[in-house]
Amino acid sequence: IGSIVKGTNPETGRSVKGRINDRGPFVHGRSLDLSKSAAEKLGITHKGVARVKVTPINSHSAPAN
């Protein structure tokens, strides 16, 4: 837990960075729950449930040679 990810709304291209805080959600068919702030930035608060592309961000990677 504590991994940093980028979530992107595929319909609008909007994205937001965030941290994974827990192991939820515990609802079948869902991969993660967003904070209200992240959902607002992605423009999906009106939907309740939406598809979001999740990309891991490795903030500790060494520079490529």
N, C-alpha and C positions, 0 to 999 in steps of 0.2 A: 504494500500500500504506500502511497506517496508518489507514485509515478505521475509524471507530467504528460499530458496529452493535448492534442489540438483537435477540437471538434468542429466539423464543417457542415453547414446546411447545404446539401447538394442542389437544392432548388434555387438558392440565392447566391451561393458562393461565400456567404458570411462565415467567419470562423472566430473561435475563441480558444484560448489556452486555459487549462485547468488542471487540478490535482485530483487523483483518485483518492477518496477518503475512506471508503469502506468496501465491503465485499458484495453489497446489494447490487441491483434490486432483487427482491425475492418474488418477482412476478414472472410467470412463465412467458417466454417470448421476448423479454426485454433484456438488453445488455447492460444498460446503465441508466441512472437517474441524473439529471442535470440540476444544478442550483437554479433558483429563479432568475438570478442575475445572468447566468450563462444562457438560459433559454431566451431571455429578453434580448441579449446581444445577437443571438442567432435568428431572432424573429419568429420563434415558434411557440410563444406562450399561449397563443389563441388555439393551438392545435391539441394540446394536452399530451399527445404522443406523436413523435415524428422520427423520421430516419435522419441520422447524423453520421457522417463518416468520421471515424476516430483514428487518429494517427499518433503513435507514440513519439515523444520528443525526448531524445537522449541528451540531457544537458551536461553530462559528464564525459562526453566523447573526446578523444584526443584528435588534434588536427590531422587531416590526411596528408600523407607524404607523396 
